[in-house]
Amino acid sequence: MTVMTNLKNITFKKIRLFNRNAIKVSFKPSFDLIVVHLDDVKEENRIKAIEDLKHELDTKSVIIAGDFNSIAKSDILHMSEMENEYRKENPKISEQLGPIIDEMKVGTTIELLEGMGFKSAMPNFTPTMPTKKKWHKKPFLKLDHILYKGDIKIKKVKILKGSIYDDTSNHYPVVFDIYPLV
């Protein structure tokens, strides 16, 4: 997780969301950005993290971004063909990861945040995982999300792919611009 900015009048705070840490960046007085890496095994743990997150939502405008390890229900149909291909081509890995992917497809985490008024800045199916470094030749899971609410515009959402990004992590990085700037 990385937050890069050239803005002043900001504060960084580490917050605990159930079994993982997150970063809360407050851009005073405009908005908060919370960068998460939620549990990668159980949807129940991700939901507990979101319950903890509610205590940090003290501004009207908030962005929550990062690795949610949860698949929005609206993305399941888009990924099913690619997922089936992956499972056929990688039976040993699929045996291990299949149950975890199935748990990620429960999608309650994203639903819960949408119920709190958050919208996706990535409404189209844009898979971010796995990279070529891990298990498969092309990404088919959208586990990384940018959700926002309030007086914020998010533009230029981009998934960085190719060269260095193929070999650096199991997820492709997602970058975006926030408007209006503070």
ChimeraX commands (.cxc) that place a marker at each C-alpha (Angstrom):
marker #1 position 0.00,0.00,0.00 radius 0.5
marker #1 position 1.35,3.38,-0.94 radius 0.5
marker #1 position 0.01,6.90,-0.73 radius 0.5
marker #1 position 1.91,9.54,-2.69 radius 0.5
marker #1 position 1.00,13.21,-2.58 radius 0.5
marker #1 position 2.55,16.63,-2.86 radius 0.5
marker #1 position -0.19,18.26,-0.80 radius 0.5
marker #1 position 0.34,19.91,2.56 radius 0.5
marker #1 position -1.87,19.95,5.65 radius 0.5
marker #1 position -2.30,16.19,5.79 radius 0.5
marker #1 position -2.02,13.67,8.60 radius 0.5
marker #1 position -1.23,9.97,8.42 radius 0.5
marker #1 position -2.58,7.52,10.98 radius 0.5
marker #1 position -2.27,3.75,11.28 radius 0.5
marker #1 position -5.62,2.19,12.13 radius 0.5
marker #1 position -6.50,-1.37,13.12 radius 0.5
marker #1 position -9.29,-3.04,11.19 radius 0.5
marker #1 position -9.96,-6.35,12.92 radius 0.5
marker #1 position -6.90,-8.46,12.01 radius 0.5
marker #1 position -5.04,-6.04,9.70 radius 0.5
marker #1 position -3.68,-2.51,9.75 radius 0.5
marker #1 position -4.78,0.23,7.37 radius 0.5
marker #1 position -3.59,3.75,6.64 radius 0.5
marker #1 position -5.85,6.75,7.14 radius 0.5
marker #1 position -4.73,9.93,5.43 radius 0.5
marker #1 position -6.68,13.07,6.31 radius 0.5
marker #1 position -6.52,15.87,3.78 radius 0.5
marker #1 position -7.79,18.67,6.02 radius 0.5
marker #1 position -10.45,19.93,5.77 radius 0.5
marker #1 position -11.68,18.18,2.62 radius 0.5
marker #1 position -11.63,14.39,2.81 radius 0.5
marker #1 position -10.08,11.22,4.19 radius 0.5
marker #1 position -8.39,8.45,2.23 radius 0.5
marker #1 position -8.26,5.04,3.87 radius 0.5
marker #1 position -5.99,2.45,2.27 radius 0.5
marker #1 position -6.83,-1.14,3.18 radius 0.5
marker #1 position -5.55,-4.67,2.76 radius 0.5
marker #1 position -8.37,-6.81,4.09 radius 0.5
marker #1 position -8.20,-10.45,5.17 radius 0.5
marker #1 position -7.49,-12.83,2.29 radius 0.5
marker #1 position -9.25,-15.92,3.67 radius 0.5
marker #1 position -12.66,-15.23,5.23 radius 0.5
marker #1 position -15.44,-12.86,4.26 radius 0.5
marker #1 position -16.48,-12.87,7.92 radius 0.5
marker #1 position -13.14,-11.27,8.84 radius 0.5
marker #1 position -13.48,-8.67,6.09 radius 0.5
marker #1 position -16.94,-7.75,7.41 radius 0.5
marker #1 position -15.51,-7.35,10.93 radius 0.5
marker #1 position -12.87,-5.02,9.47 radius 0.5
marker #1 position -15.58,-2.90,7.83 radius 0.5
marker #1 position -17.43,-2.75,11.16 radius 0.5
marker #1 position -14.21,-1.40,12.74 radius 0.5
marker #1 position -13.82,1.01,9.83 radius 0.5
marker #1 position -17.15,2.68,10.63 radius 0.5
marker #1 position -15.48,4.34,13.63 radius 0.5
marker #1 position -12.99,6.06,11.30 radius 0.5
marker #1 position -15.58,7.55,8.98 radius 0.5
marker #1 position -15.70,10.94,10.63 radius 0.5
marker #1 position -15.74,13.14,7.54 radius 0.5
marker #1 position -18.42,13.62,4.93 radius 0.5
marker #1 position -16.11,12.78,2.04 radius 0.5
marker #1 position -14.15,9.53,2.18 radius 0.5
marker #1 position -12.26,7.28,-0.23 radius 0.5
marker #1 position -11.53,3.68,0.71 radius 0.5
marker #1 position -9.05,2.04,-1.64 radius 0.5
marker #1 position -6.89,-1.05,-1.72 radius 0.5
marker #1 position -6.98,-4.82,-1.68 radius 0.5
marker #1 position -10.42,-5.77,-0.37 radius 0.5
marker #1 position -9.97,-9.47,-1.18 radius 0.5
marker #1 position -13.66,-9.42,-1.98 radius 0.5
marker #1 position -15.42,-9.61,-5.32 radius 0.5
marker #1 position -18.44,-7.42,-6.00 radius 0.5
marker #1 position -21.45,-9.52,-6.94 radius 0.5
marker #1 position -21.79,-7.48,-10.14 radius 0.5
marker #1 position -18.33,-8.70,-11.24 radius 0.5
marker #1 position -18.93,-12.45,-10.81 radius 0.5
marker #1 position -20.65,-12.94,-14.15 radius 0.5
marker #1 position -17.87,-11.04,-15.98 radius 0.5
marker #1 position -15.12,-13.17,-14.47 radius 0.5
marker #1 position -16.69,-16.64,-14.63 radius 0.5
marker #1 position -15.37,-17.63,-18.08 radius 0.5
marker #1 position -11.82,-16.47,-17.22 radius 0.5
marker #1 position -12.03,-18.20,-13.84 radius 0.5
marker #1 position -13.11,-21.49,-15.42 radius 0.5
marker #1 position -10.19,-21.25,-17.86 radius 0.5
marker #1 position -7.82,-20.60,-14.96 radius 0.5
marker #1 position -9.14,-23.57,-12.96 radius 0.5
marker #1 position -8.73,-25.88,-15.97 radius 0.5
marker #1 position -5.17,-24.72,-16.70 radius 0.5
marker #1 position -4.04,-24.77,-13.05 radius 0.5
marker #1 position -5.71,-27.73,-11.34 radius 0.5
marker #1 position -3.21,-28.04,-8.46 radius 0.5
marker #1 position -3.23,-24.35,-7.58 radius 0.5
marker #1 position -6.97,-24.20,-8.20 radius 0.5
marker #1 position -7.48,-26.98,-5.67 radius 0.5
marker #1 position -5.81,-24.78,-3.04 radius 0.5
marker #1 position -7.16,-21.40,-4.13 radius 0.5
marker #1 position -10.59,-22.46,-5.36 radius 0.5
marker #1 position -12.23,-22.39,-1.90 radius 0.5
marker #1 position -10.60,-19.02,-1.13 radius 0.5
marker #1 position -11.83,-17.54,-4.42 radius 0.5
marker #1 position -15.31,-18.94,-3.71 radius 0.5
marker #1 position -15.23,-17.20,-0.30 radius 0.5
marker #1 position -14.19,-13.93,-1.99 radius 0.5
marker #1 position -17.20,-14.24,-4.31 radius 0.5
marker #1 position -19.59,-13.97,-1.34 radius 0.5
marker #1 position -19.22,-10.20,-1.91 radius 0.5
marker #1 position -20.83,-9.03,1.34 radius 0.5
marker #1 position -17.95,-6.63,2.08 radius 0.5
marker #1 position -18.58,-4.56,-1.04 radius 0.5
marker #1 position -22.36,-4.74,-0.52 radius 0.5
marker #1 position -21.97,-3.47,3.04 radius 0.5
marker #1 position -19.95,-0.45,1.90 radius 0.5
marker #1 position -22.39,0.28,-0.92 radius 0.5
marker #1 position -25.17,0.20,1.70 radius 0.5
marker #1 position -23.24,2.90,3.58 radius 0.5
marker #1 position -23.39,5.14,0.49 radius 0.5
marker #1 position -20.04,4.29,-1.13 radius 0.5
marker #1 position -19.81,4.13,-4.93 radius 0.5
marker #1 position -17.20,2.44,-7.07 radius 0.5
marker #1 position -14.72,4.53,-9.03 radius 0.5
marker #1 position -14.09,1.34,-11.03 radius 0.5
marker #1 position -17.62,0.38,-12.11 radius 0.5
marker #1 position -16.52,-1.67,-15.10 radius 0.5
marker #1 position -15.01,-5.10,-14.65 radius 0.5
marker #1 position -11.29,-4.37,-14.43 radius 0.5
marker #1 position -9.37,-7.35,-13.04 radius 0.5
marker #1 position -6.24,-6.59,-11.03 radius 0.5
marker #1 position -5.06,-10.05,-10.07 radius 0.5
marker #1 position -3.14,-12.30,-10.64 radius 0.5
marker #1 position -0.19,-10.77,-12.44 radius 0.5
marker #1 position 1.93,-12.84,-14.79 radius 0.5
marker #1 position 4.21,-13.48,-11.81 radius 0.5
marker #1 position 1.52,-15.59,-10.19 radius 0.5
marker #1 position -0.39,-18.60,-11.51 radius 0.5
marker #1 position -1.90,-17.31,-14.72 radius 0.5
marker #1 position -1.22,-15.47,-17.96 radius 0.5
marker #1 position -3.88,-12.78,-17.43 radius 0.5
marker #1 position -5.76,-11.28,-14.50 radius 0.5
marker #1 position -9.33,-12.41,-13.86 radius 0.5
marker #1 position -10.03,-11.30,-10.28 radius 0.5
marker #1 position -11.08,-7.78,-9.33 radius 0.5
marker #1 position -10.05,-7.68,-5.67 radius 0.5
marker #1 position -8.73,-4.13,-5.63 radius 0.5
marker #1 position -11.35,-1.42,-5.36 radius 0.5
marker #1 position -11.71,2.34,-5.03 radius 0.5
marker #1 position -14.91,3.25,-3.23 radius 0.5
marker #1 position -15.90,6.81,-2.39 radius 0.5
marker #1 position -18.69,8.98,-1.03 radius 0.5
marker #1 position -19.19,12.68,-0.58 radius 0.5
marker #1 position -17.90,15.64,-2.57 radius 0.5
marker #1 position -15.08,13.89,-4.35 radius 0.5
marker #1 position -14.41,13.22,-8.00 radius 0.5
marker #1 position -12.05,10.42,-8.90 radius 0.5
marker #1 position -10.61,10.48,-12.41 radius 0.5
marker #1 position -7.97,8.75,-14.46 radius 0.5
marker #1 position -8.28,5.38,-12.73 radius 0.5
marker #1 position -5.60,3.22,-14.26 radius 0.5
marker #1 position -4.31,-0.30,-13.68 radius 0.5
marker #1 position -0.59,-0.36,-14.36 radius 0.5
marker #1 position 0.42,-3.43,-16.37 radius 0.5
marker #1 position 3.44,-4.62,-18.25 radius 0.5
marker #1 position 7.18,-4.86,-17.68 radius 0.5
marker #1 position 7.97,-4.21,-14.03 radius 0.5
marker #1 position 4.37,-4.55,-12.85 radius 0.5
marker #1 position 4.10,-8.11,-14.18 radius 0.5
marker #1 position 6.87,-9.26,-11.84 radius 0.5
marker #1 position 6.58,-7.08,-8.75 radius 0.5
marker #1 position 3.48,-8.34,-6.95 radius 0.5
marker #1 position 0.56,-10.71,-7.34 radius 0.5
marker #1 position -1.73,-7.66,-7.88 radius 0.5
marker #1 position -1.39,-4.94,-10.47 radius 0.5
marker #1 position -1.21,-1.45,-8.92 radius 0.5
marker #1 position -4.17,0.87,-9.30 radius 0.5
marker #1 position -3.57,4.61,-9.50 radius 0.5
marker #1 position -6.03,7.47,-9.62 radius 0.5
marker #1 position -6.39,11.23,-9.38 radius 0.5
marker #1 position -8.68,12.93,-6.88 radius 0.5
marker #1 position -10.59,16.15,-7.76 radius 0.5
marker #1 position -11.13,18.78,-6.62 radius 0.5
marker #1 position -7.73,18.93,-5.01 radius 0.5
marker #1 position -7.44,20.45,-1.57 radius 0.5
marker link #1:1,2 radius 0.2
marker link #1:2,3 radius 0.2
marker link #1:3,4 radius 0.2
marker link #1:4,5 radius 0.2
marker link #1:5,6 radius 0.2
marker link #1:6,7 radius 0.2
marker link #1:7,8 radius 0.2
marker link #1:8,9 radius 0.2
marker link #1:9,10 radius 0.2
marker link #1:10,11 radius 0.2
marker link #1:11,12 radius 0.2
marker link #1:12,13 radius 0.2
marker link #1:13,14 radius 0.2
marker link #1:14,15 radius 0.2
marker link #1:15,16 radius 0.2
marker link #1:16,17 radius 0.2
marker link #1:17,18 radius 0.2
marker link #1:18,19 radius 0.2
marker link #1:19,20 radius 0.2
marker link #1:20,21 radius 0.2
marker link #1:21,22 radius 0.2
marker link #1:22,23 radius 0.2
marker link #1:23,24 radius 0.2
marker link #1:24,25 radius 0.2
marker link #1:25,26 radius 0.2
marker link #1:26,27 radius 0.2
marker link #1:27,28 radius 0.2
marker link #1:28,29 radius 0.2
marker link #1:29,30 radius 0.2
marker link #1:30,31 radius 0.2
marker link #1:31,32 radius 0.2
marker link #1:32,33 radius 0.2
marker link #1:33,34 radius 0.2
marker link #1:34,35 radius 0.2
marker link #1:35,36 radius 0.2
marker link #1:36,37 radius 0.2
marker link #1:37,38 radius 0.2
marker link #1:38,39 radius 0.2
marker link #1:39,40 radius 0.2
marker link #1:40,41 radius 0.2
marker link #1:41,42 radius 0.2
marker link #1:42,43 radius 0.2
marker link #1:43,44 radius 0.2
marker link #1:44,45 radius 0.2
marker link #1:45,46 radius 0.2
marker link #1:46,47 radius 0.2
marker link #1:47,48 radius 0.2
marker link #1:48,49 radius 0.2
marker link #1:49,50 radius 0.2
marker link #1:50,51 radius 0.2
marker link #1:51,52 radius 0.2
marker link #1:52,53 radius 0.2
marker link #1:53,54 radius 0.2
marker link #1:54,55 radius 0.2
marker link #1:55,56 radius 0.2
marker link #1:56,57 radius 0.2
marker link #1:57,58 radius 0.2
marker link #1:58,59 radius 0.2
marker link #1:59,60 radius 0.2
marker link #1:60,61 radius 0.2
marker link #1:61,62 radius 0.2
marker link #1:62,63 radius 0.2
marker link #1:63,64 radius 0.2
marker link #1:64,65 radius 0.2
marker link #1:65,66 radius 0.2
marker link #1:66,67 radius 0.2
marker link #1:67,68 radius 0.2
marker link #1:68,69 radius 0.2
marker link #1:69,70 radius 0.2
marker link #1:70,71 radius 0.2
marker link #1:71,72 radius 0.2
marker link #1:72,73 radius 0.2
marker link #1:73,74 radius 0.2
marker link #1:74,75 radius 0.2
marker link #1:75,76 radius 0.2
marker link #1:76,77 radius 0.2
marker link #1:77,78 radius 0.2
marker link #1:78,79 radius 0.2
marker link #1:79,80 radius 0.2
marker link #1:80,81 radius 0.2
marker link #1:81,82 radius 0.2
marker link #1:82,83 radius 0.2
marker link #1:83,84 radius 0.2
marker link #1:84,85 radius 0.2
marker link #1:85,86 radius 0.2
marker link #1:86,87 radius 0.2
marker link #1:87,88 radius 0.2
marker link #1:88,89 radius 0.2
marker link #1:89,90 radius 0.2
marker link #1:90,91 radius 0.2
marker link #1:91,92 radius 0.2
marker link #1:92,93 radius 0.2
marker link #1:93,94 radius 0.2
marker link #1:94,95 radius 0.2
marker link #1:95,96 radius 0.2
marker link #1:96,97 radius 0.2
marker link #1:97,98 radius 0.2
marker link #1:98,99 radius 0.2
marker link #1:99,100 radius 0.2
marker link #1:100,101 radius 0.2
marker link #1:101,102 radius 0.2
marker link #1:102,103 radius 0.2
marker link #1:103,104 radius 0.2
marker link #1:104,105 radius 0.2
marker link #1:105,106 radius 0.2
marker link #1:106,107 radius 0.2
marker link #1:107,108 radius 0.2
marker link #1:108,109 radius 0.2
marker link #1:109,110 radius 0.2
marker link #1:110,111 radius 0.2
marker link #1:111,112 radius 0.2
marker link #1:112,113 radius 0.2
marker link #1:113,114 radius 0.2
marker link #1:114,115 radius 0.2
marker link #1:115,116 radius 0.2
marker link #1:116,117 radius 0.2
marker link #1:117,118 radius 0.2
marker link #1:118,119 radius 0.2
marker link #1:119,120 radius 0.2
marker link #1:120,121 radius 0.2
marker link #1:121,122 radius 0.2
marker link #1:122,123 radius 0.2
marker link #1:123,124 radius 0.2
marker link #1:124,125 radius 0.2
marker link #1:125,126 radius 0.2
marker link #1:126,127 radius 0.2
marker link #1:127,128 radius 0.2
marker link #1:128,129 radius 0.2
marker link #1:129,130 radius 0.2
marker link #1:130,131 radius 0.2
marker link #1:131,132 radius 0.2
marker link #1:132,133 radius 0.2
marker link #1:133,134 radius 0.2
marker link #1:134,135 radius 0.2
marker link #1:135,136 radius 0.2
marker link #1:136,137 radius 0.2
marker link #1:137,138 radius 0.2
marker link #1:138,139 radius 0.2
marker link #1:139,140 radius 0.2
marker link #1:140,141 radius 0.2
marker link #1:141,142 radius 0.2
marker link #1:142,143 radius 0.2
marker link #1:143,144 radius 0.2
marker link #1:144,145 radius 0.2
marker link #1:145,146 radius 0.2
marker link #1:146,147 radius 0.2
marker link #1:147,148 radius 0.2
marker link #1:148,149 radius 0.2
marker link #1:149,150 radius 0.2
marker link #1:150,151 radius 0.2
marker link #1:151,152 radius 0.2
marker link #1:152,153 radius 0.2
marker link #1:153,154 radius 0.2
marker link #1:154,155 radius 0.2
marker link #1:155,156 radius 0.2
marker link #1:156,157 radius 0.2
marker link #1:157,158 radius 0.2
marker link #1:158,159 radius 0.2
marker link #1:159,160 radius 0.2
marker link #1:160,161 radius 0.2
marker link #1:161,162 radius 0.2
marker link #1:162,163 radius 0.2
marker link #1:163,164 radius 0.2
marker link #1:164,165 radius 0.2
marker link #1:165,166 radius 0.2
marker link #1:166,167 radius 0.2
marker link #1:167,168 radius 0.2
marker link #1:168,169 radius 0.2
marker link #1:169,170 radius 0.2
marker link #1:170,171 radius 0.2
marker link #1:171,172 radius 0.2
marker link #1:172,173 radius 0.2
marker link #1:173,174 radius 0.2
marker link #1:174,175 radius 0.2
marker link #1:175,176 radius 0.2
marker link #1:176,177 radius 0.2
marker link #1:177,178 radius 0.2
marker link #1:178,179 radius 0.2
marker link #1:179,180 radius 0.2
marker link #1:180,181 radius 0.2
marker link #1:181,182 radius 0.2
view
